[in-house]
Amino acid sequence: MNLKVRLAVMNFLEFAAWGAYLTCMGRFLGNIGFSTEIGWFYSMQGIVSIFMPAIIGIVADRWIQAQRLLGICHLLAGFFMIATGWYGYTHGAESNFATIFTLYSLSIAFYMPTIALANSVAYNALTQAGMDTVKDFPPIRVWGTVGFILMMWFVDLMGFQDNQNQFLASGVVSLILFVYSFTLPACPIKRTDEKKSLGEALGLRAFTLFKQKEMAIFFVFSLLLGVCLQISNGYANPFIASFGAVAEYANTFGVQHANILISLSQISETVCILLIPFFMKRFGIKNVMLIAMFGWVFRFGFFGMGNPGSGVWLFVLSMIVYGVAFDFFNISGSLFVESRTDESIRSSAQGLFMLMTNGIGASLGTLGAQAIINSYTHGEVVNGNFYTIGDWTTCWFIFAGYALVLGLAFSVIFKPEKK
């Protein structure tokens, strides 16, 4: 099989395993009585991302080939994800929070490092084949987004959005990738006599960048913007589904197929990546970051104003603008780090950027969102179905207001030197 096709299949499976539950897990948790605890499940993704990718990366560098470690991690992630689904199936509304949360946490602790491992496997294979990673990797990586979207549709159309089968589907995909990973090109282990401290191995040298005012401000704002990243992943589906409690909206497409509607966000994300070079060249790196911040204002604001009936076009606009909000800061921020750091700590600095946004920021954001949503909504059974109902509009406007204040502050405070 062609190498690019093999790597595309790897990426497809890698992100399909995530797409099975990421946008609809909140629905299931609400159904078994944990509607007020959704934020903990999403924050755990950020918490394990703080340390697990670095630890697994060290193992891949020194002891176990990356493609084999990718398979081992997916074996464990798949096992614990299936265990999560099985526990939810056998216990339902009698589920114990500590048990299901522990099983889920163990699964994602092994899943999150596989994103970086899959990249390493692809880069290594392309390099060994004499290909250009900058040119050849993006068309391969896009199949990961395709896998994520198609799995969202599969879970939606199979009726898994509000039950434990989404976890079972994710676990099965991980086990398939476990088997498939052993057919991938071997990644050499780096044999070196160079002695590194644990801090250096974990990339902690990058924290010295906080001594530079410009970089310190950038990383602080990265953390603050990271607060926005997982809010809609955790709560958009329960929010849209809540309209099912209103007779006027109960049979609308959005309520019946919330996951398919939300998948427009991932489609937008794919398209917006292609727009970044034009915007970077036309407006500069700071303005592209600002566009992303104000993109979050519209992402949340459109949710607050829309409904799945006559106002569904506002939901669609929210999905479209998500691509700008998510991609523009993540990629322009990564390019900023690349251009402003020394080569010796550049990889560590990129890791620090991810730590601040997808680690600490996203974890704090989901827990903060949980507190706000718990204050304005409540769980209720209507016509035999569970819904999280209440003043969702105020919640979305609070999130939009936060993003607006953040964008205005960033425009005034962050003044990068022109290079």
N, C-alpha and C positions, 0 to 999 in steps of 0.2 A: 504493500500500500504506500502511496505517496507520503513523504514525511510531513508535509503541510497538512494533509488530510488527517493523519494520525494525531498530530498536535491539536488540530481543530476539534477532533472527537474528544480529546482529553479536556479541553477548555469547555466544551459543551456540557460534559458530564460534571465537571467541577462546579459550574455555576447553576446547573439544573438542580443539584442537591440543595443549594441554598434557596433557590427560587420557590421550592416546594412549600416552604413555610414562612419565609421572611415577612411577606406582606399580609398574611392571613392568620398568623399564630394568635393574634389578639382575639379573634372571633372564637376560636376554640377555648382559649383560656377563660373567656367570659362565660361560655356555656357550662364549664365545670366549676364555676364559682370564684374565679380568680380575676375578675374584671378590674379590680383595684390594684392588682399586682403585676399588670402587663409590663410596666416599666422595668421591673427587675430582670425579666427575661431578656429584654433588648439591651439593657445596660451591661449584662454579663458578656455580651459579644465584645463590647469595648474593653471590659476589665481583662478578659483573657488575652485580648490583642496587645495589652501592655507588655506582657512578658513571654507568652507562649511562642509567637513567631521567632523571637530572638533565640530562645532555648532550642527549639527544633532546628533553627538555622545553624546553630553551632554543631549539633549532632550531624546534620547533613554535610557540613564542611569537613568534619574530622573522622566520622566513624561509619556512617551508613549512606550509601549512594542516594541522591535526592529522589530518583524515580521510585526506589524501593521504599524510602521513608514516606513518600507521598501515598503509596499503597497501604502501608501500615497504619498511617494516620486515618485514612479513609475506612479501613477495616474497623478501627476503634470508634471513630465517629459514627459510622453506620450502625454498629452494634448498639451503642448507647442511644442513638436516635430511634432505632426500632424498639428498644426497651422503653423509651419515653412514650412512644405511641401505644405499645402493648399495655403499659401501666394505665394510660388514659382510657384505653378500651375496656379494661377489666374493672376499673374503679369508677369511671365517669364522675358524677358529681360528688362522689365520696373520696375523690383523690386527695392525698395529703400533699400540701404545698412543698414541704421539705423534700419529699421523695421525688416528685416529678421535676422540681427545680434542679435537684442534684443530678439526675439522669441527663436532663437537657444540658446542664452546664458542662458535664463531662464530655458530651458529644461535641459541643462547639469549641471546647478547649483543644480538641484534636482537629476540628475542621478548620478553624481560622488560620492556622499556620500553613494549611495546604494551598492557600491562594498564592503565597510567596513561593512555595515549593513548585507549584505548577509553572509559574513564570520562570523559575530557575531551570527546570527541565526543558522548557521550550527554548530559552536563550542558549543553553548548552548544545541542544540538538542542532539548532540552526547554525551556530558557530562552527560546530564540527563538520557540518555539511558545506561550509564555505559560503553560507548565505548572509545577507545583510539583515541584522535583527531589527534595525530601525525601519527598514522598508517592509520586511516580510512578517514581522510579528503582529502588527495591528490587524491585518486581515484575518489572522488566526485567532487573535484574542476576541474579535467581535463575535465569534461563534459562542463564546461564553455568555454574552448578553442574549444571544438567540436562545440558548439553552435555558437561561433564567426565565425569559418571556414565555417560551413554549411550556415550561413546567408550571408557570402561573396559570396558563390557560387550561392545562390538563387537570390541575387541582380544582379549578373553578368548574369545568364542564363535568367532572366526575362527582361533584358534590362534596368535595373534601374540605372546603373552606372553613367549615365550622365544626370539624371533628378531627380525631387523632390520626386519620389516614394520611394527612399531609406529612406527618412525621415518618410514617411507615414508607411513604413514597420516597422521601428524602433518603432514608436509610438504605433502601434498595438500590438507589442510584449510587450511593457511596460504595456499596459492596461491589457493584458492577465496575466502578472505577478502580477499586482495590485489585480486582482481577486484571483489568486492562492495563494498569500501571506497569505490570511486569513484562509487558510487550514493548515498552517505550525504550528509546536509546539510553544507554548507561551514562550516568554522570560521574566523572572521576572525582575521587576524594582528594582534597588538597593536603598533600603531605608536606609539612613544614616544621622546621626546628625552631621557628620564631615563637618566643614565649610572650603570651599576651595575658594581661590581667583580666579578671572577670569583668571589670568595668569596661575595658576596651572591647572585649568580646561581645558584650551586650550593647555596645554603641553609646555608652554613657559619656564619651568624650565630647559628643555633640552638644552637651549641656553647657560647655564653655562658650557657646555662641551667645548665651544670655548676657555675657559681658559687653556685647556690642548693642548699643541702644536700638539701632534699626532692626536687628534680628530679634531682640527681646520683644519689641512691640509687635513684630510680625507673628511670632509664636504665640503671644498672648491672644491676639485677635484670631489666630487659627483655632485655639482652644475655644474661644467664645463663639466662633461660627460653627465649630463642631457640634455645639449644643443643638443646632437645627437638624443635623443629618439624619437621625433615626426617628424623629418625632412622627413624621407622616408614615414611615414604614410600619410603626407600631400601632398607630391609631386611625389611619385613613380608612382601613377596611371596617373596623367596628363602627366608625362614624357614618360611613355611607350605608352600612347595613342597618343602622338605627332608624333610618327612614322607613324601614319595613313595618315599624309600629304605627305608621300613619297610613290609613287606608288609601289616601290619594296617591301615595308613592310605592305602596307595597309590591306592585307588579311591574315596576319600571325596570328597564334593563340594568341600570346601575345597581339597584338593590339586589336583583337576582344574580348579577354577574359582576360584583364589585372588583374581583381580581382582574378580570379582563379590562375593565375600565382603568384600573390603576396601572395596568401594564403599559398604557400609553406613556407613562412616565419613563419607563425603561427604553421604549422606542425613541422617545425624545432625546434621552441621554445619548443614545447611539448616534443620532443625527447631529446633536450639538457638538460632539467631539470634533466633527469635520469643520465646524465654524470657527473653532478657536484660533487657528493660524491667522485667519482674516481679521478677527477682532484684536488679537495681540498686535498685529502689524499696524492696524488703524488707530487703536485707542491706547495702547501701552498697557503694561502689566498691572499697574495700580487701578486703572479704570476698569479693566476686565474683572479684577477682584471685587470692585464696587458693584459692577453689574450683577455679579453672583449674589452679593449680599442683598441687593434690592430684589433679586429674583426670588429670594426666600420670602420677602414681604408679600409679593404677589402670590407665591405658592400657598401660603397660609391664608392670605386675604380672600382669594378666590374660593377656597374651601368654606370660609366663614359666610360668604354671600350666596353660595350655590345650593342647589338641591337636585335630586335625580330626575325631576320632572322638567318644568319649563326652565329651570336654572341649570340644567345639566351642562350647558355650554361653558358655564363658569368652572365646573369640575374639569372639563376638557382643557380649558386654558390653564388651570392649575397643573395638570399633567404635562402640558407642553412646556411650561416655564420651568418645570422641575429639572429638565435637562440643562438649562442655563445655570440654575441655582447650584446644582450638584457638580457639574463638570467644570464650569469656569473657574471656581476657586481651587478645586482639587488639582487641576492640571496647571493653571497659572501659578498657583502657590508652589507646586513642585518645581516648575521652571525657575521661579524666583530663588528657591533654595539652591538649585543647581548652579545658578549664575553668581551667587553671592557667597559661596562657601569654598574652602580649600579642598583640593582633590583628596587629600588624606582622610578627611572626615565627611566627605560628601554622602556616602552611603548611610552613615550614621545620622547625618543631618536629615536625610529623607525619612529615615525611620522615626526621628524625633517629630517631624512634621505629621506623619501618620499617627504617632502617639498622641499628639495634642488634639488632632481633629477627630479621628475615628476611634481613639482610645478614651482619653480622659474627657474630652468635650462631649462626645456622643453619649457616654455613660451618664455624665451629669445631666445632659439634656433630657434623656428619657426618664430619669428619676424626677427631674423638675416638672416635666410634662405630666407625669403620672400624678403628682401632687395637685397640679392645677385642674386636670380633668376630673380627678376624684372629688374636687371641691364643687364642681359645677354639674356633674352628671351622677347618675346612679343606675344600677342594674335593675331590670324589671322584665317579668315574663308577660308577653302580650300575645294572645291567641296561640298559646302553647310554645312560643319561641322567645328566647332570651335576647334582650337588646340593652345596650348601654345608652340611655336616653337622658336628656337634660339640655342645658344651655351650651351646646357645642360651639355656637357662633362666638360667644365671648372667649372661649378657649382659643379658637383659631385667631381671633383678633389680638389676644395677648401675645401669642407667638409672633404674629406679624409685627406688632409694636416693638417687640424685643429686637427683631431683625432690622427694623427701621432705625432704632436708636443705635444699634451696632454699626450700621452702614454710615450713618451721619458721623459717628465718633471716628470711624476708620478714615473717612475722607478728610477729617481735620488733623488727626493725630499722626497718621502714617505718612511719612514724607521720605520715600526712598531716594537715595542718591541716584542720579542719572548715570548709567553706565552703558 
